Amino acid sequence: MDPTEESEDISEGDASFGSAPLEGAPENEPAVQATPHKRNLTASDVEPLKQRLLNMRRQRQMD
C-alpha cells in the first residue's frame, strides 16, 4: 500500500505543478507578439495621462 500512496502523492503534485505553467503560457504569448505592433509613447501622449493621474490622486486625498 505504501508504493501506491507515494505514487498518488507524486501524480497529484505533478498535476497541480504542471497545470500552473500551462495556464500562464497562453496569456504571455499574445502580449509578446503584440508588442512590436505598439508605437512608442511620446510626451504628448503621456502628459494628459499624468494630469489625469494627479487629479485622481488629489480627489482621493480630499475624500
PDB file with one MODEL, atoms N, CA, C and O in Angstrom:
MODEL        1
ATOM      1  N   MET A   1       0.821  -1.213   0.000  1.00  0.00           N
ATOM      2  CA  MET A   1       0.000   0.000   0.000  1.00  0.00           C
ATOM      3  C   MET A   1       0.858   1.268   0.000  1.00  0.00           C
ATOM      4  O   MET A   1       0.429   2.303  -0.510  1.00  0.00           O
ATOM      5  N   ASP A   2       2.050   1.196   0.560  1.00  0.00           N
ATOM      6  CA  ASP A   2       2.896   2.380   0.603  1.00  0.00           C
ATOM      7  C   ASP A   2       3.283   2.878  -0.797  1.00  0.00           C
ATOM      8  O   ASP A   2       3.210   4.082  -1.045  1.00  0.00           O
ATOM      9  N   PRO A   3       3.691   1.997  -1.719  1.00  0.00           N
ATOM     10  CA  PRO A   3       4.068   2.495  -3.049  1.00  0.00           C
ATOM     11  C   PRO A   3       2.914   3.195  -3.765  1.00  0.00           C
ATOM     12  O   PRO A   3       3.135   4.193  -4.452  1.00  0.00           O
ATOM     13  N   THR A   4       1.690   2.693  -3.618  1.00  0.00           N
ATOM     14  CA  THR A   4       0.565   3.346  -4.294  1.00  0.00           C
ATOM     15  C   THR A   4       0.301   4.711  -3.688  1.00  0.00           C
ATOM     16  O   THR A   4      -0.017   5.659  -4.406  1.00  0.00           O
ATOM     17  N   GLU A   5       0.429   4.817  -2.378  1.00  0.00           N
ATOM     18  CA  GLU A   5       0.226   6.120  -1.746  1.00  0.00           C
ATOM     19  C   GLU A   5       1.272   7.120  -2.235  1.00  0.00           C
ATOM     20  O   GLU A   5       0.954   8.276  -2.514  1.00  0.00           O
ATOM     21  N   GLU A   6       2.518   6.668  -2.336  1.00  0.00           N
ATOM     22  CA  GLU A   6       3.571   7.564  -2.802  1.00  0.00           C
ATOM     23  C   GLU A   6       3.320   7.997  -4.242  1.00  0.00           C
ATOM     24  O   GLU A   6       3.480   9.172  -4.573  1.00  0.00           O
ATOM     25  N   SER A   7       2.926   7.054  -5.103  1.00  0.00           N
ATOM     26  CA  SER A   7       2.696   7.404  -6.496  1.00  0.00           C
ATOM     27  C   SER A   7       1.509   8.354  -6.626  1.00  0.00           C
ATOM     28  O   SER A   7       1.520   9.241  -7.480  1.00  0.00           O
ATOM     29  N   GLU A   8       0.494   8.182  -5.795  1.00  0.00           N
ATOM     30  CA  GLU A   8      -0.640   9.104  -5.838  1.00  0.00           C
ATOM     31  C   GLU A   8      -0.202  10.508  -5.454  1.00  0.00           C
ATOM     32  O   GLU A   8      -0.594  11.484  -6.094  1.00  0.00           O
ATOM     33  N   ASP A   9       0.612  10.608  -4.406  1.00  0.00           N
ATOM     34  CA  ASP A   9       1.090  11.920  -3.984  1.00  0.00           C
ATOM     35  C   ASP A   9       1.906  12.581  -5.093  1.00  0.00           C
ATOM     36  O   ASP A   9       1.769  13.777  -5.352  1.00  0.00           O
ATOM     37  N   ILE A  10       2.750  11.793  -5.738  1.00  0.00           N
ATOM     38  CA  ILE A  10       3.595  12.340  -6.794  1.00  0.00           C
ATOM     39  C   ILE A  10       2.731  12.784  -7.975  1.00  0.00           C
ATOM     40  O   ILE A  10       2.948  13.865  -8.524  1.00  0.00           O
ATOM     41  N   SER A  11       1.767  11.973  -8.369  1.00  0.00           N
ATOM     42  CA  SER A  11       0.939  12.329  -9.514  1.00  0.00           C
ATOM     43  C   SER A  11       0.108  13.568  -9.215  1.00  0.00           C
ATOM     44  O   SER A  11      -0.068  14.422 -10.084  1.00  0.00           O
ATOM     45  N   GLU A  12      -0.403  13.674  -7.997  1.00  0.00           N
ATOM     46  CA  GLU A  12      -1.162  14.874  -7.643  1.00  0.00           C
ATOM     47  C   GLU A  12      -0.260  16.100  -7.685  1.00  0.00           C
ATOM     48  O   GLU A  12      -0.656  17.155  -8.179  1.00  0.00           O
ATOM     49  N   GLY A  13       0.949  15.954  -7.166  1.00  0.00           N
ATOM     50  CA  GLY A  13       1.890  17.067  -7.172  1.00  0.00           C
ATOM     51  C   GLY A  13       2.250  17.478  -8.590  1.00  0.00           C
ATOM     52  O   GLY A  13       2.298  18.668  -8.901  1.00  0.00           O
ATOM     53  N   ASP A  14       2.504  16.496  -9.452  1.00  0.00           N
ATOM     54  CA  ASP A  14       2.854  16.806 -10.831  1.00  0.00           C
ATOM     55  C   ASP A  14       1.689  17.480 -11.548  1.00  0.00           C
ATOM     56  O   ASP A  14       1.891  18.419 -12.319  1.00  0.00           O
ATOM     57  N   ALA A  15       0.480  17.009 -11.300  1.00  0.00           N
ATOM     58  CA  ALA A  15      -0.682  17.574 -11.977  1.00  0.00           C
ATOM     59  C   ALA A  15      -0.882  19.029 -11.566  1.00  0.00           C
ATOM     60  O   ALA A  15      -1.110  19.889 -12.416  1.00  0.00           O
ATOM     61  N   SER A  16      -0.798  19.303 -10.281  1.00  0.00           N
ATOM     62  CA  SER A  16      -1.022  20.674  -9.831  1.00  0.00           C
ATOM     63  C   SER A  16       0.132  21.578 -10.262  1.00  0.00           C
ATOM     64  O   SER A  16      -0.092  22.729 -10.635  1.00  0.00           O
ATOM     65  N   PHE A  17       1.352  21.070 -10.213  1.00  0.00           N
ATOM     66  CA  PHE A  17       2.509  21.879 -10.606  1.00  0.00           C
ATOM     67  C   PHE A  17       2.521  22.094 -12.117  1.00  0.00           C
ATOM     68  O   PHE A  17       2.828  23.190 -12.587  1.00  0.00           O
ATOM     69  N   GLY A  18       2.191  21.063 -12.870  1.00  0.00           N
ATOM     70  CA  GLY A  18       2.217  21.160 -14.323  1.00  0.00           C
ATOM     71  C   GLY A  18       1.118  22.045 -14.877  1.00  0.00           C
ATOM     72  O   GLY A  18       1.292  22.628 -15.947  1.00  0.00           O
ATOM     73  N   SER A  19      -0.004  22.165 -14.191  1.00  0.00           N
ATOM     74  CA  SER A  19      -1.119  22.940 -14.725  1.00  0.00           C
ATOM     75  C   SER A  19      -0.855  24.437 -14.637  1.00  0.00           C
ATOM     76  O   SER A  19      -1.331  25.193 -15.484  1.00  0.00           O
ATOM     77  N   ALA A  20      -0.113  24.878 -13.639  1.00  0.00           N
ATOM     78  CA  ALA A  20       0.109  26.313 -13.469  1.00  0.00           C
ATOM     79  C   ALA A  20       0.893  26.922 -14.636  1.00  0.00           C
ATOM     80  O   ALA A  20       0.440  27.920 -15.195  1.00  0.00           O
ATOM     81  N   PRO A  21       2.048  26.371 -15.029  1.00  0.00           N
ATOM     82  CA  PRO A  21       2.765  26.968 -16.162  1.00  0.00           C
ATOM     83  C   PRO A  21       1.977  26.903 -17.467  1.00  0.00           C
ATOM     84  O   PRO A  21       2.062  27.819 -18.284  1.00  0.00           O
ATOM     85  N   LEU A  22       1.218  25.840 -17.669  1.00  0.00           N
ATOM     86  CA  LEU A  22       0.442  25.726 -18.899  1.00  0.00           C
ATOM     87  C   LEU A  22      -0.642  26.790 -18.958  1.00  0.00           C
ATOM     88  O   LEU A  22      -0.951  27.309 -20.032  1.00  0.00           O
ATOM     89  N   GLU A  23      -1.225  27.120 -17.799  1.00  0.00           N
ATOM     90  CA  GLU A  23      -2.249  28.160 -17.781  1.00  0.00           C
ATOM     91  C   GLU A  23      -1.633  29.529 -18.061  1.00  0.00           C
ATOM     92  O   GLU A  23      -2.250  30.368 -18.718  1.00  0.00           O
ATOM     93  N   GLY A  24      -0.426  29.750 -17.567  1.00  0.00           N
ATOM     94  CA  GLY A  24       0.208  31.053 -17.723  1.00  0.00           C
ATOM     95  C   GLY A  24       0.765  31.293 -19.114  1.00  0.00           C
ATOM     96  O   GLY A  24       0.796  32.436 -19.570  1.00  0.00           O
ATOM     97  N   ALA A  25       1.202  30.258 -19.794  1.00  0.00           N
ATOM     98  CA  ALA A  25       1.872  30.425 -21.079  1.00  0.00           C
ATOM     99  C   ALA A  25       0.992  31.085 -22.145  1.00  0.00           C
ATOM    100  O   ALA A  25       1.454  32.028 -22.787  1.00  0.00           O
ATOM    101  N   PRO A  26      -0.239  30.645 -22.366  1.00  0.00           N
ATOM    102  CA  PRO A  26      -1.056  31.291 -23.408  1.00  0.00           C
ATOM    103  C   PRO A  26      -1.294  32.770 -23.143  1.00  0.00           C
ATOM    104  O   PRO A  26      -1.433  33.548 -24.087  1.00  0.00           O
ATOM    105  N   GLU A  27      -1.344  33.172 -21.872  1.00  0.00           N
ATOM    106  CA  GLU A  27      -1.546  34.584 -21.564  1.00  0.00           C
ATOM    107  C   GLU A  27      -0.331  35.401 -21.988  1.00  0.00           C
ATOM    108  O   GLU A  27      -0.477  36.531 -22.453  1.00  0.00           O
ATOM    109  N   ASN A  28       0.867  34.839 -21.832  1.00  0.00           N
ATOM    110  CA  ASN A  28       2.084  35.586 -22.136  1.00  0.00           C
ATOM    111  C   ASN A  28       2.330  35.703 -23.635  1.00  0.00           C
ATOM    112  O   ASN A  28       2.808  36.740 -24.095  1.00  0.00           O
ATOM    113  N   GLU A  29       2.017  34.672 -24.402  1.00  0.00           N
ATOM    114  CA  GLU A  29       2.347  34.670 -25.828  1.00  0.00           C
ATOM    115  C   GLU A  29       1.709  35.824 -26.607  1.00  0.00           C
ATOM    116  O   GLU A  29       2.425  36.512 -27.335  1.00  0.00           O
ATOM    117  N   PRO A  30       0.406  36.069 -26.490  1.00  0.00           N
ATOM    118  CA  PRO A  30      -0.179  37.174 -27.262  1.00  0.00           C
ATOM    119  C   PRO A  30       0.430  38.525 -26.897  1.00  0.00           C
ATOM    120  O   PRO A  30       0.600  39.376 -27.770  1.00  0.00           O
ATOM    121  N   ALA A  31       0.760  38.734 -25.634  1.00  0.00           N
ATOM    122  CA  ALA A  31       1.351  40.001 -25.217  1.00  0.00           C
ATOM    123  C   ALA A  31       2.703  40.202 -25.895  1.00  0.00           C
ATOM    124  O   ALA A  31       3.017  41.306 -26.340  1.00  0.00           O
ATOM    125  N   VAL A  32       3.497  39.150 -25.974  1.00  0.00           N
ATOM    126  CA  VAL A  32       4.814  39.252 -26.605  1.00  0.00           C
ATOM    127  C   VAL A  32       4.658  39.497 -28.098  1.00  0.00           C
ATOM    128  O   VAL A  32       5.406  40.291 -28.670  1.00  0.00           O
ATOM    129  N   GLN A  33       3.720  38.843 -28.730  1.00  0.00           N
ATOM    130  CA  GLN A  33       3.523  39.001 -30.169  1.00  0.00           C
ATOM    131  C   GLN A  33       2.971  40.383 -30.504  1.00  0.00           C
ATOM    132  O   GLN A  33       3.281  40.929 -31.563  1.00  0.00           O
ATOM    133  N   ALA A  34       2.164  40.950 -29.622  1.00  0.00           N
ATOM    134  CA  ALA A  34       1.537  42.241 -29.897  1.00  0.00           C
ATOM    135  C   ALA A  34       2.502  43.402 -29.689  1.00  0.00           C
ATOM    136  O   ALA A  34       2.283  44.485 -30.234  1.00  0.00           O
ATOM    137  N   THR A  35       3.558  43.202 -28.918  1.00  0.00           N
ATOM    138  CA  THR A  35       4.458  44.301 -28.568  1.00  0.00           C
ATOM    139  C   THR A  35       5.072  45.010 -29.783  1.00  0.00           C
ATOM    140  O   THR A  35       5.096  46.241 -29.789  1.00  0.00           O
ATOM    141  N   PRO A  36       5.566  44.318 -30.802  1.00  0.00           N
ATOM    142  CA  PRO A  36       6.161  45.035 -31.942  1.00  0.00           C
ATOM    143  C   PRO A  36       5.176  45.944 -32.673  1.00  0.00           C
ATOM    144  O   PRO A  36       5.595  46.895 -33.333  1.00  0.00           O
ATOM    145  N   HIS A  37       3.884  45.672 -32.567  1.00  0.00           N
ATOM    146  CA  HIS A  37       2.891  46.470 -33.272  1.00  0.00           C
ATOM    147  C   HIS A  37       2.563  47.762 -32.535  1.00  0.00           C
ATOM    148  O   HIS A  37       1.985  48.677 -33.123  1.00  0.00           O
ATOM    149  N   LYS A  38       2.924  47.851 -31.257  1.00  0.00           N
ATOM    150  CA  LYS A  38       2.643  49.065 -30.492  1.00  0.00           C
ATOM    151  C   LYS A  38       3.622  50.164 -30.894  1.00  0.00           C
ATOM    152  O   LYS A  38       4.796  49.898 -31.150  1.00  0.00           O
ATOM    153  N   ARG A  39       3.128  51.397 -30.947  1.00  0.00           N
ATOM    154  CA  ARG A  39       4.035  52.510 -31.219  1.00  0.00           C
ATOM    155  C   ARG A  39       4.542  53.061 -29.894  1.00  0.00           C
ATOM    156  O   ARG A  39       3.916  52.870 -28.851  1.00  0.00           O
ATOM    157  N   ASN A  40       5.656  53.732 -29.940  1.00  0.00           N
ATOM    158  CA  ASN A  40       6.230  54.304 -28.729  1.00  0.00           C
ATOM    159  C   ASN A  40       5.395  55.490 -28.267  1.00  0.00           C
ATOM    160  O   ASN A  40       4.878  56.257 -29.080  1.00  0.00           O
ATOM    161  N   LEU A  41       5.271  55.628 -26.958  1.00  0.00           N
ATOM    162  CA  LEU A  41       4.559  56.771 -26.410  1.00  0.00           C
ATOM    163  C   LEU A  41       5.445  58.005 -26.485  1.00  0.00           C
ATOM    164  O   LEU A  41       6.655  57.934 -26.271  1.00  0.00           O
ATOM    165  N   THR A  42       4.824  59.131 -26.792  1.00  0.00           N
ATOM    166  CA  THR A  42       5.557  60.391 -26.820  1.00  0.00           C
ATOM    167  C   THR A  42       5.132  61.241 -25.629  1.00  0.00           C
ATOM    168  O   THR A  42       4.205  60.876 -24.905  1.00  0.00           O
ATOM    169  N   ALA A  43       5.797  62.360 -25.424  1.00  0.00           N
ATOM    170  CA  ALA A  43       5.461  63.254 -24.312  1.00  0.00           C
ATOM    171  C   ALA A  43       4.017  63.734 -24.430  1.00  0.00           C
ATOM    172  O   ALA A  43       3.331  63.885 -23.419  1.00  0.00           O
ATOM    173  N   SER A  44       3.552  63.973 -25.653  1.00  0.00           N
ATOM    174  CA  SER A  44       2.176  64.442 -25.831  1.00  0.00           C
ATOM    175  C   SER A  44       1.167  63.360 -25.458  1.00  0.00           C
ATOM    176  O   SER A  44       0.034  63.675 -25.093  1.00  0.00           O
ATOM    177  N   ASP A  45       1.559  62.099 -25.544  1.00  0.00           N
ATOM    178  CA  ASP A  45       0.687  61.005 -25.107  1.00  0.00           C
ATOM    179  C   ASP A  45       0.665  60.899 -23.589  1.00  0.00           C
ATOM    180  O   ASP A  45      -0.368  60.601 -22.988  1.00  0.00           O
ATOM    181  N   VAL A  46       1.810  61.146 -22.983  1.00  0.00           N
ATOM    182  CA  VAL A  46       1.956  60.898 -21.549  1.00  0.00           C
ATOM    183  C   VAL A  46       1.396  62.040 -20.706  1.00  0.00           C
ATOM    184  O   VAL A  46       0.827  61.794 -19.642  1.00  0.00           O
ATOM    185  N   GLU A  47       1.546  63.271 -21.157  1.00  0.00           N
ATOM    186  CA  GLU A  47       1.136  64.421 -20.342  1.00  0.00           C
ATOM    187  C   GLU A  47      -0.323  64.358 -19.899  1.00  0.00           C
ATOM    188  O   GLU A  47      -0.591  64.519 -18.708  1.00  0.00           O
ATOM    189  N   PRO A  48      -1.285  64.131 -20.807  1.00  0.00           N
ATOM    190  CA  PRO A  48      -2.684  64.055 -20.349  1.00  0.00           C
ATOM    191  C   PRO A  48      -2.905  62.942 -19.330  1.00  0.00           C
ATOM    192  O   PRO A  48      -3.702  63.092 -18.404  1.00  0.00           O
ATOM    193  N   LEU A  49      -2.205  61.832 -19.501  1.00  0.00           N
ATOM    194  CA  LEU A  49      -2.340  60.730 -18.552  1.00  0.00           C
ATOM    195  C   LEU A  49      -1.793  61.127 -17.190  1.00  0.00           C
ATOM    196  O   LEU A  49      -2.377  60.789 -16.161  1.00  0.00           O
ATOM    197  N   LYS A  50      -0.679  61.841 -17.181  1.00  0.00           N
ATOM    198  CA  LYS A  50      -0.105  62.305 -15.917  1.00  0.00           C
ATOM    199  C   LYS A  50      -1.072  63.249 -15.211  1.00  0.00           C
ATOM    200  O   LYS A  50      -1.253  63.166 -13.996  1.00  0.00           O
ATOM    201  N   GLN A  51      -1.691  64.145 -15.974  1.00  0.00           N
ATOM    202  CA  GLN A  51      -2.634  65.089 -15.376  1.00  0.00           C
ATOM    203  C   GLN A  51      -3.839  64.362 -14.794  1.00  0.00           C
ATOM    204  O   GLN A  51      -4.295  64.686 -13.698  1.00  0.00           O
ATOM    205  N   ARG A  52      -4.353  63.381 -15.526  1.00  0.00           N
ATOM    206  CA  ARG A  52      -5.489  62.605 -15.017  1.00  0.00           C
ATOM    207  C   ARG A  52      -5.118  61.884 -13.738  1.00  0.00           C
ATOM    208  O   ARG A  52      -5.899  61.855 -12.787  1.00  0.00           O
ATOM    209  N   LEU A  53      -3.927  61.300 -13.712  1.00  0.00           N
ATOM    210  CA  LEU A  53      -3.477  60.578 -12.530  1.00  0.00           C
ATOM    211  C   LEU A  53      -3.335  61.515 -11.340  1.00  0.00           C
ATOM    212  O   LEU A  53      -3.749  61.180 -10.231  1.00  0.00           O
ATOM    213  N   LEU A  54      -2.753  62.686 -11.566  1.00  0.00           N
ATOM    214  CA  LEU A  54      -2.615  63.658 -10.480  1.00  0.00           C
ATOM    215  C   LEU A  54      -3.984  64.090  -9.960  1.00  0.00           C
ATOM    216  O   LEU A  54      -4.184  64.203  -8.750  1.00  0.00           O
ATOM    217  N   ASN A  55      -4.915  64.328 -10.863  1.00  0.00           N
ATOM    218  CA  ASN A  55      -6.267  64.720 -10.446  1.00  0.00           C
ATOM    219  C   ASN A  55      -6.936  63.620  -9.638  1.00  0.00           C
ATOM    220  O   ASN A  55      -7.594  63.901  -8.636  1.00  0.00           O
ATOM    221  N   MET A  56      -6.776  62.376 -10.059  1.00  0.00           N
ATOM    222  CA  MET A  56      -7.365  61.255  -9.320  1.00  0.00           C
ATOM    223  C   MET A  56      -6.762  61.164  -7.926  1.00  0.00           C
ATOM    224  O   MET A  56      -7.484  60.931  -6.956  1.00  0.00           O
ATOM    225  N   ARG A  57      -5.457  61.342  -7.810  1.00  0.00           N
ATOM    226  CA  ARG A  57      -4.797  61.285  -6.503  1.00  0.00           C
ATOM    227  C   ARG A  57      -5.286  62.406  -5.599  1.00  0.00           C
ATOM    228  O   ARG A  57      -5.521  62.191  -4.410  1.00  0.00           O
ATOM    229  N   ARG A  58      -5.442  63.609  -6.162  1.00  0.00           N
ATOM    230  CA  ARG A  58      -5.920  64.742  -5.368  1.00  0.00           C
ATOM    231  C   ARG A  58      -7.330  64.484  -4.858  1.00  0.00           C
ATOM    232  O   ARG A  58      -7.643  64.780  -3.705  1.00  0.00           O
ATOM    233  N   GLN A  59      -8.182  63.931  -5.716  1.00  0.00           N
ATOM    234  CA  GLN A  59      -9.557  63.647  -5.303  1.00  0.00           C
ATOM    235  C   GLN A  59      -9.574  62.628  -4.180  1.00  0.00           C
ATOM    236  O   GLN A  59     -10.359  62.760  -3.241  1.00  0.00           O
ATOM    237  N   ARG A  60      -8.731  61.622  -4.259  1.00  0.00           N
ATOM    238  CA  ARG A  60      -8.685  60.609  -3.200  1.00  0.00           C
ATOM    239  C   ARG A  60      -8.202  61.211  -1.889  1.00  0.00           C
ATOM    240  O   ARG A  60      -8.698  60.851  -0.822  1.00  0.00           O
ATOM    241  N   GLN A  61      -7.243  62.120  -1.960  1.00  0.00           N
ATOM    242  CA  GLN A  61      -6.749  62.755  -0.738  1.00  0.00           C
ATOM    243  C   GLN A  61      -7.821  63.645  -0.120  1.00  0.00           C
ATOM    244  O   GLN A  61      -7.899  63.765   1.103  1.00  0.00           O
ATOM    245  N   MET A  62      -8.645  64.265  -0.952  1.00  0.00           N
ATOM    246  CA  MET A  62      -9.712  65.132  -0.450  1.00  0.00           C
ATOM    247  C   MET A  62     -10.772  64.314   0.282  1.00  0.00           C
ATOM    248  O   MET A  62     -11.347  64.786   1.262  1.00  0.00           O
ATOM    249  N   ASP A  63     -11.034  63.108  -0.178  1.00  0.00           N
ATOM    250  CA  ASP A  63     -12.082  62.265   0.430  1.00  0.00           C
ATOM    251  C   ASP A  63     -11.710  61.708   1.768  1.00  0.00           C
ATOM    252  O   ASP A  63     -12.501  60.988   2.378  1.00  0.00           O
TER     253      ASP A  63
ENDMDL
END
